[in-house]
């Protein structure tokens, strides 16, 4: 397959591979798969965004996420929203181990404040980030052409 800068599906790998996990309460949870370009450019590639089945919580939700992770060779860094449910961070750590990083999305924060939460078998790092800060960061990266989505043709 030929490498196409604008199509992350043609990238041979991501450095590192991320699965970001937004935990829905009233709507569906999502998993976004992608990562940094393997060729040293400052680019973020988004390969796919998937809705997880509705009405899943705890272990069942983590299992659905694990199915996506296995599709990508079980080596992704899992970045998950643990804002509303501290216990879910524990479930994620049990499922994925030290590959989990938690995000506490709130009104304030720039993502540099680290809290380590004790979980069975270790510590879960959780970073606090403001929703507006996060969306402004994404918007800026999109405007600068630093985010590439998989070709949907």
Backbone as ProteinMPNN parsed JSONL, in Angstrom:
{"seq_chain_A": "XXXXXXXXXXXXXXXXXXXXXXXXXXXXXXXXXXXXXXXXXXXXXXXXXXXXXXXXXXXXXXXXXXXXXXXXXXXXXXXXXXXXXXXXXXXXXXXXXXXXXXXXXXXXXXXXXXXXXXXXXXXXXXXXXXXXXXXXXXXXXXXXXXXXXXXXX", "coords_chain_A": {"N_chain_A": [[0.844, -1.173, 0.0], [0.495, 2.242, -0.73], [1.89, 5.039, 0.911], [-0.041, 7.691, 1.942], [-0.125, 10.923, 2.807], [-2.42, 12.344, 3.652], [-4.232, 10.361, 4.349], [-4.778, 8.471, 6.95], [-5.296, 5.712, 7.033], [-3.484, 4.578, 5.337], [-1.1, 4.772, 6.577], [1.687, 3.068, 7.902], [1.858, 2.546, 10.605], [1.155, 3.881, 13.885], [2.636, 6.263, 16.068], [2.592, 6.95, 19.197], [-0.058, 4.436, 19.058], [-3.329, 5.413, 19.748], [-6.331, 4.937, 21.588], [-8.996, 6.781, 22.156], [-11.471, 7.324, 24.55], [-14.647, 8.239, 25.036], [-16.934, 8.422, 27.496], [-20.241, 7.895, 27.415], [-23.167, 9.033, 29.021], [-25.878, 9.779, 28.789], [-26.026, 9.465, 26.131], [-24.502, 7.533, 23.483], [-21.4, 5.835, 24.14], [-18.141, 6.467, 22.828], [-15.359, 5.432, 20.788], [-12.324, 6.497, 19.598], [-9.942, 5.898, 17.206], [-6.56, 6.209, 16.521], [-3.534, 8.089, 16.004], [-0.18, 9.442, 16.339], [1.709, 10.498, 13.488], [3.864, 8.167, 11.843], [6.135, 9.086, 10.646], [7.521, 11.25, 11.638], [6.407, 13.758, 11.158], [4.489, 16.452, 12.49], [1.662, 15.394, 12.962], [-1.624, 14.276, 13.559], [-3.336, 11.362, 13.154], [-6.568, 10.207, 12.458], [-8.068, 7.258, 12.415], [-10.477, 5.833, 12.719], [-13.77, 6.333, 14.08], [-15.827, 5.078, 16.477], [-19.039, 4.112, 17.564], [-19.963, 2.75, 20.601], [-21.968, -0.01, 21.761], [-25.175, 0.901, 23.101], [-26.251, 1.534, 26.498], [-24.318, 0.195, 28.012], [-22.214, -0.427, 30.767], [-19.511, -0.166, 33.119], [-17.794, -3.223, 33.423], [-18.848, -4.44, 31.1], [-18.82, -2.338, 29.248], [-16.076, -1.783, 29.158], [-15.251, -4.206, 28.078], [-16.347, -4.055, 25.504], [-14.794, -1.998, 24.511], [-12.329, -3.279, 24.652], [-12.605, -5.14, 22.608], [-12.317, -3.538, 20.341], [-9.708, -2.688, 20.805], [-8.311, -5.143, 20.55], [-8.591, -5.566, 17.834], [-6.716, -3.877, 16.933], [-4.295, -4.983, 17.625], [-3.92, -5.027, 20.385], [-2.242, -3.08, 21.597], [-2.606, -0.419, 22.065], [-2.519, 2.858, 23.52], [-4.727, 3.675, 25.963], [-6.857, 6.272, 26.35], [-9.008, 7.626, 28.47], [-12.149, 9.021, 29.397], [-12.775, 9.636, 32.617], [-14.367, 11.142, 34.171], [-16.916, 11.085, 35.414], [-17.16, 8.742, 36.796], [-15.412, 7.209, 39.047], [-15.007, 4.53, 39.645], [-15.039, 3.308, 37.171], [-12.538, 3.815, 36.12], [-11.007, 2.024, 37.575], [-12.008, -0.412, 36.555], [-11.185, -0.156, 33.89], [-8.407, -0.177, 34.271], [-8.053, -2.759, 35.251], [-8.735, -4.15, 32.955], [-6.997, -3.209, 30.889], [-4.577, -2.643, 32.047], [-1.489, -0.946, 32.643], [-1.659, 0.612, 30.414], [-3.586, 2.539, 30.434], [-4.689, 5.877, 30.582], [-6.236, 8.332, 32.402], [-8.693, 10.904, 31.88], [-9.924, 13.738, 33.402], [-12.49, 15.588, 32.748], [-13.435, 18.872, 32.996], [-14.474, 22.153, 34.048], [-12.197, 23.725, 34.092], [-8.632, 23.789, 33.465], [-5.577, 22.669, 31.933], [-4.651, 20.247, 31.178], [-2.266, 19.544, 32.332], [-2.202, 19.014, 34.998], [-1.69, 16.478, 37.174], [-3.143, 13.718, 38.742], [-2.784, 10.91, 40.717], [-4.553, 8.001, 40.964], [-5.264, 5.489, 43.252], [-5.56, 2.124, 42.299], [-6.607, -1.287, 42.082], [-3.78, -3.175, 41.921], [-2.104, -1.134, 41.077], [-1.472, 2.255, 40.026], [-3.543, 4.753, 38.66], [-2.985, 7.148, 36.322], [-4.406, 10.36, 36.125], [-5.403, 13.11, 34.326], [-6.387, 16.493, 34.547], [-8.501, 18.413, 32.579], [-9.911, 21.226, 30.982], [-13.08, 21.44, 29.399], [-13.593, 23.446, 27.442], [-10.952, 24.265, 26.91], [-9.93, 21.885, 25.811], [-11.563, 21.565, 23.497], [-10.918, 23.956, 22.133], [-8.206, 23.503, 21.662], [-8.337, 21.246, 19.936], [-9.766, 22.439, 17.812], [-7.916, 24.395, 16.962], [-5.802, 22.741, 16.083], [-7.095, 21.402, 14.0], [-7.652, 23.58, 12.275], [-5.049, 24.271, 11.599], [-4.343, 22.217, 9.986], [-3.276, 19.925, 11.086], [-4.484, 17.621, 11.817], [-5.487, 14.632, 10.497], [-7.975, 12.863, 8.845], [-9.139, 9.554, 8.17], [-9.505, 8.637, 4.803], [-12.668, 8.836, 3.514], [-13.863, 7.921, 1.224]], "CA_chain_A": [[0.0, 0.0, 0.0], [1.242, 3.488, -0.831], [1.68, 5.991, 1.998], [-0.671, 8.947, 1.549], [-0.079, 11.79, 3.991], [-3.754, 12.759, 4.085], [-5.097, 9.216, 4.647], [-4.152, 7.654, 8.0], [-5.414, 4.265, 6.804], [-2.317, 4.123, 4.578], [0.088, 4.877, 7.422], [2.026, 1.708, 8.328], [1.713, 2.433, 12.062], [1.065, 5.148, 14.6], [3.667, 6.312, 17.1], [1.956, 5.671, 19.504], [-1.456, 4.242, 18.726], [-4.231, 5.823, 20.82], [-7.777, 4.788, 21.521], [-9.604, 7.69, 23.116], [-12.756, 6.744, 24.935], [-15.584, 9.16, 25.661], [-17.955, 7.613, 28.148], [-21.539, 8.543, 27.354], [-24.13, 8.718, 30.082], [-27.214, 9.868, 28.195], [-25.9, 9.043, 24.736], [-23.578, 6.407, 23.33], [-19.969, 6.007, 24.335], [-17.412, 6.377, 21.572], [-13.93, 5.135, 20.776], [-11.665, 7.083, 18.437], [-8.671, 5.201, 17.023], [-5.601, 6.944, 15.696], [-2.267, 8.36, 16.675], [0.771, 10.331, 15.685], [2.324, 10.017, 12.255], [5.081, 7.395, 12.073], [7.235, 9.624, 9.861], [8.126, 12.413, 12.268], [5.652, 14.99, 10.991], [3.554, 16.755, 13.576], [0.326, 15.099, 12.46], [-2.434, 13.305, 14.274], [-4.214, 10.646, 12.237], [-7.766, 9.59, 13.024], [-8.402, 6.156, 11.52], [-11.9, 5.526, 12.804], [-14.52, 6.699, 15.278], [-16.832, 4.024, 16.607], [-19.995, 4.162, 18.669], [-20.094, 1.493, 21.324], [-23.386, -0.301, 22.012], [-25.782, 1.707, 24.165], [-26.628, 0.941, 27.78], [-23.25, -0.604, 28.597], [-21.527, 0.238, 31.858], [-18.531, -0.964, 33.834], [-17.061, -4.299, 32.755], [-19.386, -4.649, 29.755], [-18.325, -1.247, 28.409], [-14.638, -2.026, 28.983], [-15.129, -5.347, 27.167], [-16.601, -3.559, 24.15], [-13.588, -1.247, 24.149], [-11.267, -4.271, 24.466], [-12.801, -5.722, 21.278], [-11.691, -2.597, 19.412], [-8.27, -2.749, 21.08], [-7.779, -6.379, 19.96], [-8.549, -5.349, 16.391], [-5.504, -3.083, 16.695], [-3.177, -5.746, 18.19], [-3.852, -4.872, 21.85], [-1.08, -2.309, 22.039], [-2.942, 1.002, 22.076], [-2.608, 3.624, 24.745], [-6.15, 3.951, 26.161], [-7.075, 7.558, 27.018], [-10.438, 7.506, 28.754], [-12.865, 9.977, 30.235], [-13.188, 9.047, 33.895], [-14.895, 12.301, 34.899], [-18.15, 10.857, 36.172], [-17.216, 7.446, 37.459], [-14.083, 6.77, 39.489], [-14.938, 3.068, 39.613], [-14.766, 2.866, 35.807], [-11.083, 3.822, 35.976], [-10.549, 0.739, 38.132], [-12.367, -1.445, 35.58], [-10.285, 0.007, 32.745], [-7.064, -0.623, 34.669], [-8.105, -4.232, 35.302], [-8.841, -4.655, 31.585], [-5.891, -2.798, 30.014], [-3.336, -2.46, 32.785], [-0.8, 0.344, 32.681], [-1.852, 1.353, 29.16], [-4.703, 3.472, 30.596], [-4.525, 7.222, 31.122], [-7.553, 8.913, 32.62], [-8.931, 12.34, 31.748], [-11.025, 14.308, 34.179], [-12.894, 16.755, 31.959], [-14.166, 19.764, 33.874], [-14.559, 23.532, 33.54], [-10.873, 24.351, 34.051], [-7.472, 22.915, 33.383], [-4.888, 22.612, 30.648], [-4.168, 18.894, 30.958], [-0.95, 19.312, 32.929], [-2.361, 18.648, 36.403], [-1.755, 15.022, 37.319], [-3.568, 13.083, 39.988], [-2.692, 9.458, 40.604], [-5.607, 7.355, 41.738], [-4.93, 4.089, 43.535], [-6.447, 1.088, 41.774], [-6.091, -2.622, 42.36], [-2.627, -3.525, 41.1], [-1.261, -0.024, 40.646], [-1.93, 3.644, 40.088], [-4.099, 5.255, 37.415], [-2.747, 8.585, 36.15], [-5.577, 11.09, 35.641], [-5.095, 14.504, 34.041], [-7.553, 17.37, 34.53], [-8.508, 19.33, 31.432], [-11.174, 21.924, 30.778], [-13.77, 21.108, 28.147], [-13.334, 24.526, 26.48], [-9.539, 24.171, 26.529], [-9.8, 20.71, 24.952], [-12.184, 21.856, 22.202], [-10.118, 24.984, 21.465], [-6.989, 22.836, 21.205], [-8.703, 20.47, 18.756], [-10.112, 23.377, 16.741], [-6.661, 24.971, 16.467], [-5.074, 21.706, 15.342], [-7.838, 21.197, 12.749], [-7.427, 24.754, 11.421], [-3.652, 24.251, 11.148], [-4.142, 21.057, 9.121], [-2.451, 18.962, 11.806], [-5.287, 16.428, 12.085], [-5.877, 13.991, 9.233], [-8.978, 11.824, 8.992], [-9.073, 8.513, 7.154], [-10.264, 8.924, 3.597], [-13.969, 8.166, 3.648], [-14.436, 7.657, -0.096]], "C_chain_A": [[0.897, 1.246, 0.0], [0.88, 4.408, 0.328], [1.102, 7.274, 1.423], [-0.792, 9.794, 2.811], [-1.463, 12.124, 4.537], [-4.691, 11.612, 4.437], [-4.43, 8.301, 5.677], [-4.311, 6.144, 7.822], [-4.223, 3.716, 6.033], [-1.031, 4.21, 5.394], [0.424, 3.479, 7.937], [1.856, 1.477, 9.832], [1.465, 3.822, 12.617], [2.114, 5.109, 15.697], [3.268, 7.317, 18.168], [0.532, 5.62, 18.967], [-2.282, 4.62, 19.958], [-5.629, 5.288, 20.542], [-8.314, 5.725, 22.593], [-11.037, 7.245, 23.326], [-13.575, 7.782, 25.682], [-16.739, 8.338, 26.204], [-19.264, 8.39, 28.166], [-22.417, 8.122, 28.519], [-25.535, 8.715, 29.509], [-27.205, 9.446, 26.728], [-24.894, 7.904, 24.669], [-22.15, 6.799, 23.669], [-19.288, 5.841, 22.984], [-15.969, 5.984, 21.826], [-13.366, 5.7, 19.484], [-10.267, 6.486, 18.369], [-7.78, 6.029, 16.104], [-4.306, 7.133, 16.449], [-1.398, 9.295, 15.871], [1.37, 9.673, 14.448], [3.609, 9.26, 12.561], [6.306, 8.003, 11.391], [7.785, 10.938, 10.388], [7.417, 13.729, 12.031], [4.775, 15.211, 12.213], [2.137, 16.627, 13.023], [-0.347, 14.08, 13.359], [-3.365, 12.667, 13.258], [-5.367, 10.018, 12.983], [-8.21, 8.517, 12.031], [-9.888, 5.832, 11.524], [-12.476, 6.026, 14.117], [-15.697, 5.738, 15.347], [-17.758, 4.303, 17.784], [-20.045, 2.782, 19.298], [-21.583, 1.24, 21.57], [-23.926, 0.515, 23.187], [-26.074, 0.858, 25.396], [-25.598, -0.049, 28.326], [-22.558, 0.216, 29.673], [-20.479, -0.707, 32.42], [-17.814, -1.981, 32.969], [-17.555, -4.522, 31.328], [-18.887, -3.576, 28.791], [-16.832, -1.415, 28.141], [-14.404, -3.2, 28.033], [-15.372, -4.937, 25.718], [-15.394, -2.77, 23.641], [-12.422, -2.202, 23.881], [-11.389, -4.962, 23.105], [-12.157, -4.84, 20.214], [-10.176, -2.641, 19.577], [-7.645, -3.996, 20.448], [-7.665, -6.272, 18.445], [-7.28, -4.595, 15.981], [-4.32, -3.666, 17.466], [-2.933, -5.513, 19.681], [-2.612, -4.133, 22.318], [-1.337, -0.807, 22.066], [-2.833, 1.589, 23.48], [-4.074, 4.038, 24.866], [-6.272, 5.246, 26.962], [-8.569, 7.691, 27.217], [-10.947, 8.601, 29.673], [-13.333, 9.257, 31.505], [-13.802, 10.117, 34.797], [-16.039, 11.968, 35.833], [-18.17, 9.578, 36.975], [-15.815, 6.964, 37.81], [-13.929, 5.25, 39.404], [-14.626, 2.557, 38.206], [-13.259, 2.884, 35.512], [-10.47, 2.525, 36.484], [-10.82, -0.409, 37.147], [-11.446, -1.367, 34.362], [-8.877, -0.482, 33.067], [-7.01, -2.145, 34.744], [-8.093, -4.829, 33.898], [-7.578, -4.408, 30.764], [-4.564, -2.586, 30.73], [-2.786, -1.053, 32.683], [-0.917, 1.146, 31.387], [-2.946, 2.413, 29.276], [-4.221, 4.795, 31.181], [-5.927, 7.801, 31.246], [-7.563, 10.408, 32.355], [-10.113, 12.703, 32.623], [-11.378, 15.614, 33.478], [-13.816, 17.609, 32.81], [-14.238, 21.157, 33.252], [-13.188, 24.156, 33.332], [-9.793, 23.305, 33.847], [-6.902, 22.846, 31.991], [-4.275, 21.24, 30.382], [-2.813, 18.605, 31.566], [-1.03, 18.91, 34.399], [-2.605, 17.151, 36.505], [-2.217, 14.642, 38.709], [-3.373, 11.585, 39.768], [-3.729, 8.846, 41.542], [-5.194, 5.909, 41.997], [-6.003, 3.166, 42.97], [-5.815, -0.253, 42.112], [-4.953, -2.938, 41.385], [-1.781, -2.359, 40.643], [-1.875, 1.336, 40.863], [-2.441, 4.046, 38.71], [-3.781, 6.743, 37.32], [-3.986, 9.246, 35.55], [-5.185, 12.562, 35.515], [-6.388, 15.297, 33.961], [-7.43, 18.338, 33.366], [-9.888, 19.96, 31.298], [-11.773, 21.579, 29.423], [-13.497, 22.161, 27.073], [-11.896, 24.481, 25.998], [-9.337, 23.031, 25.53], [-10.375, 20.978, 23.559], [-11.425, 22.934, 21.438], [-8.818, 24.405, 20.912], [-7.268, 22.034, 19.931], [-9.009, 21.388, 17.582], [-8.856, 23.995, 16.126], [-5.869, 23.989, 15.627], [-5.766, 21.419, 14.006], [-7.58, 22.344, 11.777], [-6.02, 24.777, 10.841], [-3.356, 23.066, 10.215], [-3.302, 19.965, 9.75], [-3.204, 17.712, 12.226], [-5.754, 15.895, 10.739], [-6.855, 12.863, 9.544], [-8.831, 10.805, 7.872], [-9.985, 8.894, 5.984], [-11.568, 8.149, 3.645], [-14.614, 7.887, 2.298], [-14.889, 6.226, -0.208]], "O_chain_A": [[1.934, 1.274, 0.663], [-0.29, 4.542, 0.684], [1.686, 7.876, 0.523], [-1.479, 9.419, 3.762], [-1.655, 12.18, 5.752], [-5.843, 11.859, 4.794], [-3.611, 7.453, 5.319], [-3.543, 5.374, 8.398], [-3.972, 2.512, 6.066], [0.02, 3.762, 4.936], [-0.479, 2.763, 8.371], [1.726, 0.336, 10.275], [1.557, 4.817, 11.898], [2.447, 4.037, 16.202], [3.609, 8.491, 18.022], [-0.009, 6.617, 18.49], [-1.973, 4.201, 21.074], [-6.051, 5.201, 19.389], [-8.117, 5.497, 23.787], [-11.723, 6.841, 22.387], [-13.25, 8.159, 26.807], [-17.433, 7.646, 25.459], [-19.384, 9.412, 28.842], [-22.392, 6.966, 28.94], [-26.295, 7.768, 29.712], [-28.244, 9.114, 26.159], [-24.485, 7.373, 25.701], [-21.75, 7.951, 23.504], [-19.802, 5.154, 22.101], [-15.431, 6.174, 22.916], [-13.874, 5.412, 18.4], [-9.502, 6.549, 19.331], [-8.209, 6.486, 15.044], [-4.021, 6.423, 17.414], [-1.819, 9.861, 14.862], [1.515, 8.452, 14.38], [4.368, 9.662, 13.442], [7.41, 7.481, 11.544], [8.451, 11.667, 9.652], [7.782, 14.734, 12.641], [4.372, 14.26, 12.883], [1.5, 17.618, 12.666], [0.284, 13.146, 13.853], [-4.108, 13.37, 12.573], [-5.176, 9.373, 14.014], [-8.673, 8.833, 10.935], [-10.486, 5.588, 10.476], [-11.779, 6.131, 15.126], [-16.465, 5.605, 14.394], [-17.308, 4.684, 18.864], [-20.155, 1.772, 18.603], [-22.374, 2.184, 21.585], [-23.206, 0.78, 24.15], [-26.134, -0.369, 25.33], [-25.95, -1.009, 29.012], [-22.342, 1.416, 29.505], [-20.556, -1.919, 32.216], [-17.288, -1.645, 31.908], [-16.746, -4.77, 30.434], [-18.565, -3.876, 27.641], [-16.377, -1.21, 27.015], [-13.446, -3.181, 27.26], [-14.689, -5.412, 24.811], [-15.026, -2.872, 22.471], [-11.617, -1.96, 22.981], [-10.375, -5.332, 22.512], [-11.521, -5.345, 19.288], [-9.444, -2.632, 18.587], [-6.562, -3.913, 19.869], [-6.744, -6.827, 17.847], [-6.836, -4.67, 14.835], [-3.442, -2.926, 17.911], [-1.838, -5.781, 20.176], [-1.999, -4.508, 23.317], [-0.396, -0.013, 22.086], [-3.03, 0.901, 24.482], [-4.606, 4.685, 23.965], [-5.842, 5.312, 28.113], [-9.318, 7.849, 26.252], [-10.261, 9.04, 30.596], [-14.189, 8.374, 31.449], [-13.764, 10.011, 36.023], [-16.121, 12.516, 36.932], [-19.095, 9.347, 37.753], [-15.118, 6.385, 36.976], [-12.841, 4.748, 39.121], [-14.02, 1.496, 38.054], [-12.767, 2.061, 34.741], [-9.529, 1.996, 35.891], [-9.964, -1.268, 36.935], [-10.984, -2.393, 33.862], [-8.23, -1.122, 32.238], [-6.017, -2.75, 34.339], [-7.509, -5.889, 33.675], [-7.133, -5.289, 30.028], [-3.538, -2.371, 30.084], [-3.542, -0.082, 32.642], [-0.346, 2.23, 31.27], [-3.209, 3.122, 28.305], [-3.451, 4.828, 32.141], [-6.71, 7.759, 30.297], [-6.567, 11.096, 32.578], [-11.161, 12.058, 32.585], [-10.667, 16.612, 33.596], [-14.849, 17.14, 33.288], [-14.075, 21.302, 32.04], [-13.032, 25.029, 32.478], [-10.011, 22.108, 34.031], [-7.622, 22.947, 30.998], [-3.469, 21.087, 29.464], [-2.255, 17.53, 31.343], [-0.024, 18.506, 34.983], [-3.594, 16.629, 35.991], [-1.744, 15.175, 39.713], [-3.764, 11.058, 38.727], [-3.771, 9.137, 42.737], [-4.82, 5.189, 41.071], [-7.199, 3.401, 43.144], [-4.619, -0.331, 42.394], [-5.154, -2.962, 40.171], [-0.826, -2.556, 39.891], [-2.688, 1.54, 41.765], [-1.825, 3.708, 37.7], [-4.253, 7.526, 38.145], [-4.55, 8.745, 34.577], [-4.702, 13.175, 36.466], [-7.371, 14.837, 33.38], [-6.404, 18.994, 33.186], [-10.906, 19.293, 31.481], [-11.059, 21.444, 28.429], [-13.204, 21.818, 25.928], [-11.639, 24.64, 24.804], [-8.652, 23.199, 24.521], [-9.741, 20.654, 22.555], [-11.296, 22.843, 20.217], [-8.382, 24.776, 19.822], [-6.52, 22.132, 18.958], [-8.553, 21.135, 16.467], [-8.75, 24.104, 14.904], [-5.328, 24.351, 14.582], [-5.096, 21.216, 12.994], [-7.32, 22.115, 10.596], [-5.815, 25.247, 9.722], [-2.238, 22.936, 9.716], [-2.684, 19.168, 9.046], [-2.652, 16.844, 12.903], [-6.344, 16.624, 9.941], [-6.594, 12.017, 10.399], [-8.445, 11.152, 6.756], [-11.089, 9.405, 6.174], [-11.561, 6.928, 3.801], [-15.818, 7.636, 2.243], [-15.399, 5.82, -1.251]]}, "name": "protein", "num_of_chains": 1, "seq": "XXXXXXXXXXXXXXXXXXXXXXXXXXXXXXXXXXXXXXXXXXXXXXXXXXXXXXXXXXXXXXXXXXXXXXXXXXXXXXXXXXXXXXXXXXXXXXXXXXXXXXXXXXXXXXXXXXXXXXXXXXXXXXXXXXXXXXXXXXXXXXXXXXXXXXXXX"}
